[in-house]
Amino acid sequence: REKAPYDSEEANAFRNSHGRQVPIKLLACFDTVGALGLPFENPATKDFNERYRFHDTTLSVLIENAIHILSIDEENKNFFPTMMNAHPEVKNQLTQLYFPGAHGGVGGGSKETEALSDSTLQFLVGEMRQRGLGLDFFDDALPIGDPTAVIPHAPPSALWKLIGAISGRRIREIHNIDELHLPSVKARYKACPEWRPPSLKAFDAHLKG
């Protein structure tokens, strides 16, 4: 909903009289990225993309809980994450952590990467239970993930090769080890010696220990 007032006084009066501030128990997101507008940026598309970017990344005071699961391995510049910021008036509002996998690997949608996305789903369900949000699940219906699973790397399509060539590459920026979901990251780091994302270089000694 737009925060700015409407042009019509009647519309403003109706919103002020009948609008309700509805609290949101949980906002759960998987690797929210800034790829709004066109999937590349140059002088010809800059104005268009600026118009359709996220306007505000601070969570609303109406959101009681927010969980944001981020990808360590995604390197597409257009899929750089849009980090959320907790509202200063809401305590313990936001959990925002990096997990193994690319954009689709943490968010799901691919049979090849479902071991990773099932792992992030397990984490989300556990967080929901821990917070006592009144929503539970049948354990035998939940998939079992594996953050150490070997993920086949299919060659990208011609379209994605073109988009990647135009947009370029950008490594995820992880500044503090507290930004990592350590159980899954350490498990994969130890089980897969070939898995050494550039964004984790500063934490190499800790992850091997």
Buried (B, 14 or more C-beta within 10 A) or exposed (E): EEEEEEEEEEEEEEEEEEEEEEEEEBBEBBBBBBBBBBBBBEEEEEEEBEEEEEEEEEBBEEBBBBBBBBBBBBBBBBBBBBBBEBBEEBEEBBBBBBBBBBBBBBBBEBEEBBBBBBBBBBBBBEBBEEBEEEEEEEEEEEEEBBBBBEBEEEEEEEEEEEBBEEBEEEBBEBEEEEBBBBEBBBBBBEEBEEBEBEBBEEBEEBBEE
